[in-house]
Amino acid sequence: MWDDAFPSFLIGLREGLEAGLIVSILVATLVRAGARNRLPQVWTGVLAAIALAMSFGAVLTFTAASLSETAQEAFGGTLSVIAVAFVTAMVFWMRRSARSLSGEIKEKVTGALAMGSGVLVVTSFLAVGREGLETALFLWTTAQAAGESAGPLAGAGIGLVLAAGLCWGLYRRVLRINLTKFFTCTGVVLIVIAAGVLGYGLRDLQEGGVFPGSTAYALDLSGSVDAGSWYSTLLQGVLNITPTMTWLQVAGYAGYLAVVMTLFVRGVRAAAPKPAAAPPAGAPAPRRRPAWVLPVAVVAVPAVVAGLVVAVARPKPGGGQTVAVSETECGKGFTAPDPGRRTFRMQNTGDKTSEVYLIDPSTNAVYGEIEGLAPGTTRALVATVAGGTYAWRCVPSGGRAVTSRPVTVSGHGSGAKAVVPVSESDLAAPLKAYKAYVEQGLATLVAGTRTLDADIEGGHLDRARTDWLTAHLTYSSLGAAYGTFEDFDKKINGRADGLPGGVDDQGFAGFHRIEYGLWHGQPAARLKAPAQALAAAAAGLQKAFPTQDFDPGDLPLRAHEILENTLQFELTADTDEGSGTNLATANANLAGTRELLTVLTPLLTTRAPKLLPTVDADVDRLQKLLDAEHRGTAWTPVEKLDTVTRQRVSGATGQLLEDLAPVPDLLEIRKSA
């Protein structure tokens, strides 16, 4: 998370220090002028500035969330460019003003004391408000670039806390900091970060259709650079340098960096601070009002304004449509909505729990769905609507599917991507092919476990270690069927974790029990019973498998789950009982995933044609990394991998998992089919 947090940490530290210095100078000036009774006015202005910044952040977040995907890209890109402009102005201003900041603020405070309490509130509000707005805007754009908010928020929070501590130390004269050098050094780093934000913003504008050239790549290193590696993650998180960049991104990045960095490094000599004038005597006393009125007002007003802006900016939900869901009234109340992001209130007016789908009636493709809508309840379905034909399909539990009359939406733009539904009959052929693969694998497994049993029976433990690995890898390549194997999986591949006696527990059985004995010096006599039980379990599974219930919906789920288990158990060496062959098991898991994708290819090709080439590249990348750790019959144990290699293997597995994530949803069995 630190790679995403660092840019926000730096902006939080700088902006927090700027705002904190201003507040410290305001407070110190009032205290030295004997005007402590005016301090609440300073804090009121600060509170108002914080409320304004938070309200501004809420407006950005909720306004962007209500836009279509293309509009979100354009909106985010525009704000990224604006954020770069603000940050650029900020670093130059602080480079120039660091030395004279105290004198300028003291002059303003002196004037405010003479003009009344309201001016002092405004002075502190304006001084801090600018920093708050800049922080909110830059934090929002960095969160957009990172694709998540936890890292940027954590980084900004740490930076602000550290800035507050530094300002307290400066105010109490505990610390001494050369502010000119501080703002110069951090300014250099921020310019580099801002160049990355500019490149990211230009890319968003291209994807939003504002600028052309979204497919004109200046560099494309995706085939040779591991996107999951630590260095790639660091470059993307901190500098927004990605393996694939367009010509516009590169030109914007390089041009901004060359021009702005050159101007900044040249620097501007700061003018000597002007002496602060003494506050005039006999300043008029402010009018008395309840102490709570102004603080409450300065927080409430920005929040109310932000709420009004969000309410006005967000598109109204589908003309306020409430759509009926039942066997007799499916789609009642549905009229052609305007293009854009729409919310439909789906109300079950029948007496059965139902599923409801927004579909393209010509292809049955699904744009949105609600499952388990109980009678008498209403739930919202949100979908981005573009030009085309739409209808509702209601599927009551135990009833027949009913389709509403279609409506036609006029207009252009990009809507939600429809998913062509999959039925059980669509998965019948892939299931048949995969069951044949499993049956062949089980026959090999039975033969392998019998060989292993014979080795142990004859006391040939060296040979048993080799045959153990062969049989275990055979079983590990059948991952998509584990859910079907029922109790046999525990007998064949059980683990000691969770057992009261651990590796000595009587319930510890199967491959890992034998592995523990073979690699911990146990005699053949102690391993005979586990080996016989393993062979018997394998034979029992082979006999039972043809009659076991293999849910066709498990196939797309297992495409993702096999490697999830690999990442959790094998690449952490959690299942290693002494053989050090976790990478061999990971390789077998990968082979099982590859086989599963082969049988699912016809369905995936028509629904996500760009997915399989990406996944194939991921599989090849992971395969090369695993092959590099396989020398003859030996595999490098996970614990002996160097840090970089281990990160590469885990990163490549994680990237493959990320790219496989859409498969379960794409091939989910939907009753609308």
N, C-alpha and C positions, 0 to 999 in steps of 0.2 A: 504494500500500500504506500510505502514511502516515496516511490517514484511519482505517484500521483499527488502526494501530499506536499512535496518539496516546493513547487512553484507557488502554491497557496500559502505555505509557511513563510516564504520570503515576502510575498505581498502583504501578508498579515503582519509580519515583523516591521516592514518599512512603513506601511500606512498606519499601523498602530503606534509606532514610534513618532511619526509625524504628528498625528492627532494628540498623542500623549504629551509631546513636548509643548504643543500649543496650549493644552489645558494646564500643564505645569507652570508655564510662564504666566498664564492668566491668573492662576491661584496665587503664585508667588507675588505678582504685582499687587493684587488686592490686599494680601496679608501685610506687605511692607507699607502699603498706603493706609493701613488701619481701617480697611473696609471689609472686615470679615463678614459683616452682615450681608454683603453682596454675593458671597460664595454660592448660596442656593440658586441664584440666577445663572451662574456659570453652569452648574450641574443641570439645571433645567434645559439650557441650550444643548448641552451634551446629550441629554436624554432624548431630546427632540431629534437630534441628528441620527442617533442610533435607531430610533423608531422609523425615521425616513428611510434609512439604508435597508432595514429589514423589510419594510413595506415594498420598497423597490425590488428587492430580491423575490418577494412573493409574486409581484406583478410579472416579472420575467418568467418565473417558473410556470405559473398557471396559464399565462397567455400562450407560451410556447407549447404547452401540453395540449391545448385546444386546437392546434393547427394540424393540417395534413402533413404527411411525412415530408413531401417536397417543400412545403411552406416552412416547416420546422428547420430544414437545412438552410434555406435562404435567411430565415430570421436569426438563427444561430450564427451564420456566417457574417451577417451584417453587424451583430453585436460584438463578435470577435474583433472585427476591424475597428469598431468604435473603442473597444477596450484597449486595443493596442495604441490608439491615438491618445487616450487618457494616460496610459502608463508612460508613453514616450514624453508627454508634456510634464508628467509628474517627476520623472527622473531628472529632466533638465532644470525644472523649477527648483528642486531641492539641491541640485548641484550648485546652482547660482545663489540660493537664498539661505543655505545652512548657517553661514556666519552672521547674517543680519536678521535672522528670524526673531530673536529675542527683542531687539529694538523695535521692529515693526509691530509686533504684538503689543508691546508696552504702550506705544503711541495710540493704538486703537483702544486699549483699555482706558487710557487717560481720557480720551474723547468720550467713551461710553459712560464713564463716571460722571462726567459733566452733563450728559444728556438724559440720564434716567435709567431705570432698571430694564426697560424693554430693549433698549439699545444694547445693553450688556448681554442679554439673552440672545439677541440676534447675532452679536459678534461671536460668541462661543458657538452658536449653531452653525454659522457660515464657515467658521474656521475648521470645525470637526466634520460638518456635513459633507464637504467635498471629498474628504478622505473616505468617509463611509460609503458614499455612492461609488467611488472608484473601486473600493474593496468588493462591494456587492457585485458590480458588473464583472470584474476580473474573476472573482470566485465562481460566478455562474458560467463564464466561458470556459474556465479550466475544468469545471465539473462536466460540461458538455464534451470537451475533448477527451476526458478520461473515461466517459461512459458510466460513471458512478459518482456519488457524492460523498461517501464516507471518507475517502482519502483526502480530497480537497478540504472538506470541512474540518477534519482533524488537523491538517496542516495549518489552516488559517487560525484555528483555535489555539494551537501551540504557539504560533507566531504572535498572536495578540496577547496571550498571557505573558510571554517573554518580554514583549514590548512594554507591557504595564509594569513589570518588575524593573526593567531598565529605567523607565521614567520615574518610578518611585525612588530608585537609587540616585538618579540625577537630582531630583527635587530635594532629597535629604542630604545631598552632597556626599553620598557614600561612594559614588562612581564618578569617574571622569572619562568621557569619550570624545575623541576627535570626530565630531559629527561630519565635517567635510570629507574626511577619508572614509568614514562609514558609508555615507550616501554615495560616494564615488564608486566604491567597490561593489556595493549591492546594485548600483545603477548599471554597471557593466553586465552583471549576471542577469538582471531583469531585461535588459535589451536583447540578450540572447534568447531568453524565454519568450519575450514578446514576438521575436521573429518567428518562433515556432507556432505561437497562437495565430499570427497573421497567416502563415501557411495553411494551418488547419481551417481558418475562416474562409480563405479563398477556395479551398477544396469544398467546403460546405456550400459556398455560393455556386460553384460549378455543379454540384449534385442537386442544388435547388433550381437549376436552370437559368440563373442570373448571368453566369459567364459560360462560354463554350469551352470545349477541350477537356471534358471530364474523363475521356478515355485516351487522351494524348499524354503518354507517360514519358517523362524525362529519364526515369530510372525505374526498373522493376526487378528487385532482388528477392522477391518472394520465394523463388525456387531455390535460392542458395543461402538465404539468411533464415535462421530458426526464429520465427516470430515469438516463440515461448521462452527463449533464452533470457538470462538475466540482463545481458547488455542490450538486447533489443527492447526489452521491457523498460529499461532505464532511459534509453534514448527516446522512446515513444512517450513515456510518462513525463519526463522533464523537459525535453526539447521539441516534442511533437515531430520528430524525424521518423518517418515510417519506411518500411522496405519498398513501398510503391508510392511514388510522388509524380504529380503531373508537372508539365512545363511551367504552368502558371504558379504552382506552389513553389517550385525551385526558384523561379525568377523573383517572386515576392519575398521569399526567405532571404536569398542572397542579396537582393537589392536593398532591402530594409537594413540588413545587418551591415552592409558596406557603407551606406550613407549615414545612418544614425550613429553607428559606433564611431565612425570617423569624426563626426561633429562633436560627439560626447567626449571623446578622448582629448580633443583639442582644448575643451573646457572653456569656461568663462570665469574670469577673475571676479570674485564676489566683492561687492562694494562694502566699504566699512560701515558698520551700523551707526545710525544716527543716535545721538544721545536722547534718552527718553525725557520728556517734559514732566515736571512735577505736577501731580494732580492738584487742581485748583481747590482752594479752601471754600468752605461754605456751600458745597454742592447741595442742591435741593433734595430733600428727603423724598423717597418714593412713596406713592400712594399705597396704603395698606390694603391687602386683599387676603382671603384665606390662603394659607400656604400650599394647600393641596390642589388648588384650581389650575394653576399654570402647568405643573408637571402632568396632571391627568390629561389636560387639553393637548399638550404637545405629543403625547403618545397616541391618544385616541384619534386625532385628526388624520395623521398619515395612514393609520390602519384603516379608517373608514374610507379615505380616498382610494387606497389600494384595492379595497374590496369592491368599490364602485367601478374602478378601471377593469378589474378582472371580470366582473359581472357583465360589463358592457362589451368587453373585447371578446369574450368567449361566445362562439356561435350558439344560438338557441337549439335545444335538443329536438331535431327533426320535426319542427312545427308543433311541438308539444304533443306528439302522437302517443296515444296509448293503444297498443295492439293486442287483440284478444288471441288467446291460445286455447284451443279445444278441438274436439273432433268435428263439431258443428259450426264453430265460429272462427276457424283459423284465419288470422290475418285481418279480421274485422277492425276497421278504423285506420287501416294502412293506406296512405295516399303518397303520391310521388314526392319525396323530399327534395330540397335544394341540394346541389352537390356540396360536399364538405364533411366534416366530422359531425356525426349525428348520434343522438342518444334516443333509443326507443324504449318505452316502458311496456314490458311484456307482462300481461296480466292473464293468469290462468283462470278462465271462466268456466272450465269444465269440472269434472269430479275425479279426474285421474292425474297423477303426476306425469308431467310431459317433458319431452325435449323439444326445443324449437331452434330452427336454423334459418338464417337469412341466406338465400341461395340465388344463383343464376339459374332460372328454370330451364334454359336451353342446354346446360351442361351438368346441372346438379352441383356445381362448384359452390363451396360454402364460404361465405364472407364473415360470418359470426355465429355463435351458438350459445345456448344456455341449456345446461343439463339439470335434471331433477327439479323442475319448476312445480312446486306443490300446488294443489287446488286452492284458490282464493288468495294466492300470493302474487306480488308484482316485483319483478327485478329488471334492472336496466341492462340493455345490450347496446354497446357502443361500436359503431362501425364508420369508416370513412367511405362516403358514397361518391362515385363519379358517374359519368354518363354510361347508361346501360339499362338492362332489365333486371328487376329484382322481384322476389316473391318470398313468402314465408312457408316453411314446412314444419308442421306440428306432428310429433310422434308420441301419442299418449301411451303410457305403460300398458302393455297387453292389447293395445288397439292398433288400428291401421294408420298409416301415415297419410296426412291430408295436406295438400298444397293450396295456398291461397291464389287468388287471381294475381297475375303479374302487373307491375307498374313500370313505366319507362321514365328514366331520369334523363333530362337533357343537360348537356354541358360536357366539358372536357376536364382534363386534369387526371391525376393518379389517385385511385381509390385503394381500398384494402386489397391485398393480394388474396385471391380466392384459392381455396384448397379443394381439389377434386376428391370427393369422398371415396373411401375404400370399403368394400363389402367383404363378408367372409368368403364369398365365391372368388373375389379377386385374389385373396391370399391362399386359395386352395392349392394352386400349382406351386407357388414357392414353398408352402408347408410340405407338400408331398416330396419335393426335391430335397428339402432339408432333412426330413425324416429318413430318407434313403441314405443321406450322408451320415446321420447319427447311427443308423443300423449297421452300416459298414464299420464305423468307428467302434461300436460296441463289440463287434466280432473281433476286431483287432485287440480291444481291451481285454476280452476274455482270454485270448491266447497269451497276451503279455502277462497277465496276473498269474496264469498257470505256470508260465516259465519262471516267474519270480518265486512262486511257491516251491517249485522244484529246486531252484537254486538254494533256497534256505533249507529245504528238507535235506539236501545233500551237503550242507555246510559250506557251500561255495559263496562266501559273503562278498568277495570282490566282484564276482560275476553278478551277484544279486544287486549291487549298487548300480551297475550299468543297466541291468534289465528293469530295475525300479524306475529309473529316469525315463526310459522308453515308454513304459506303461503309463506312468503318471502324465507325461506330455500328451499321450493319446487321449486320456480322460479330460485334460485341460483344454483340448481343442473342441470340446463338445459343449461349450458354455451356454449356448442359447437354449439347451434342453434341460438345464439344471432344475428349473422350476417344475419340470415334468417328472423328474426322477424320484420325487417324493422322499421317503425315508432312506432310499438307497444312497443318496448323496452323503448323508451323515456316516453311513457304514463304509463308504468308499473313500471319502475325502474329508472326514471330520477333523476338527481342530481341538487342541487342548484348552484353548481360551474358554473360560466360563465353567470348566469342569472343576468340581471340588478338589480333586486330587491332582489336577494339572496333567503333566505328561505321565504320571503314575496311576491315573484314574482308570478304572476298569472300562469306562465308557469311551476311552480314547482309542479309536480304531481307524483302519484304512491306511492310505498311503503315508500320511504324516506320522502315524504311530510307527510304521516300519522304518520310515526315514530316520526318526529319532534313534531307534535301536541300531540301525546300520552305521550311523555316523557318531554314535556315542559308545561304541565298543561293546554292545550287548551281544551275548553269544547266540548262536543259531537256535538253541533250544528255547530261548525266550521269545523268538520271533516266529516260531512255527505256527502257533495258534493264530496270531494276527494275520500272517500270510495266507493261511487256509481260509480264514474268515473273509479276507479281501477277495480271494478268488471266487468264493461262494457268492458273495454279494454282486460281483461283476456278472457272474452267470445268471443270477436271479434277475438282475436288471435287464439283461439281454432278453430273457424270456418274457418279462413283464412289459417291456417298452411298447410293443405293437398294440397293446390294449390300453395303454395309459392315455389319459386325456391331455392332448397337446393343444392348448388354446392358440389359435392362429394369431390372436392379438399379441401374443408373447414375442413373436418374431421381431417386429419393429422395436419393441421395448428392449430386447436383449442386444440389439445393435449398439445401444448406448451403454447398457448395464455391464456387459462383459468387461469393457475396459475401465469402467468405474471401479470395479473390484480389483482390476489389475493395478490401478493407481493407488488404491487404498491399502491393498494387502501385499502385492508382489513387489512393487517399487519402494515399499518401506521395509521390506524383509520381515514383515510381521508373521508370515507363514513359514519362515525358514526354520526347520528343525535340525539343521546341521549340514545339509548337502550343499548349500550356497548356490542353488540352481533357480533362484527366483526369476532371473532374466530369461532362462529357458522356458519357464512357465509363462512369462509375459509374451514370449515369442509364440507359444502355442495358443494363448488367448488371442493374439493378433491374427493367427491363421484361422481360428474359429470365426472371428469377426469378418475377415475377408470372405470366407465361405458364405456367411450369412448375407453379406452385401451382394454377393454374386446372385443369389436366388431372388433378392429383392430388387435387382437392377431394373427389370422391365417396368415395375411400378414407380420407381424413383425417377427414371429417365423422363417419363411423361409429366411428372409433377414438379420436378426441380432439376432441370437439365444441367444447371451449373453446379449442382451440389456434388455429384459423383466425381468430376475431374478434381475438385478441391480435396475431397476425401481421399481419392487415390494418391494424390501428391502427399498428403499427410501420412498415409499408410507407408508409402515408399520411404519417406524421411525417417519414420520410426523404425522401419525394417533395417535400414542402413546402420542406424545407431546400435540396434541390438546385434546385428551381424558383426559389428566391430568388436564386440565383447565375447564372441564365440570363436575359440581357437581349437580346432580339432574336435575332441569330445568334451573339452573343458569350457565352462562359462565363468566369467568374472562375477564373484559374489557382489551383491548390491553394496555391502558395507565397505568393499575395497575399491569402489568406483571413486575417482577423484571428484571434487566438488563440481567442477564445470561439466564433466560428463554426466554426472547424476542429474544436474539441473537440465541438461539438454534432453535427456531421456524423459524426465518428468514433464518438461515443457512441451516436447513433441506429443506425448500422450495426452496432455491437457488440451493442446490445440486440436488434436483429432477428436477428442470428446466434444469440444465446443462445436466443431463442424458437423458432428453426428447428431447434435442435440435436436435439430428439426425433424429427424426421421420418425420418431414416435408420433409426433403430431401430424406429419404428412400422411402417414399410413394408419392412423387411428380408424378403427371400424366405426362408422357412423350410420345410424339407422335411417338417415336421410337418403342414403344411396338407393 
